[in-house]
């Protein structure tokens, strides 16, 4: 029983001693550098894990979107209707209206061009 108790004390003392900072200044800096290195390794591992998780989520969302698009009903085919036939009077009125629109546009552009081409003051 005493041996068992002594063994338990020795086993418990090992990890406890490893957590105590050394008293020597050189050892203390080495110990601190080791702690920083372990923390950086831990942070890098977490960042890699998050990046892998983000890639997995992106892949899953892309697959889900593709599945939804695959199950979507196709849009029905609606053939285009041919242009309505117009009488000669309607054709003439449409041509005159288009000509009037072109003239009005040309006048507006002409005013802008005249303003841009004006001489220096």
Secondary structure, DSSP 4 states (H G I P E B T S, - for coil): -HHHHHHHHHHHHHHHHHTSPPSSHHHHHHHHHHHHHHHHHHHHHHHHHHHHHHHHHHHHHHHHHHHHHHHSPPPPP-PPPPPPP--HHHHHHHHHHHHHHHHHHHHHHHHHHHHHTPPP-
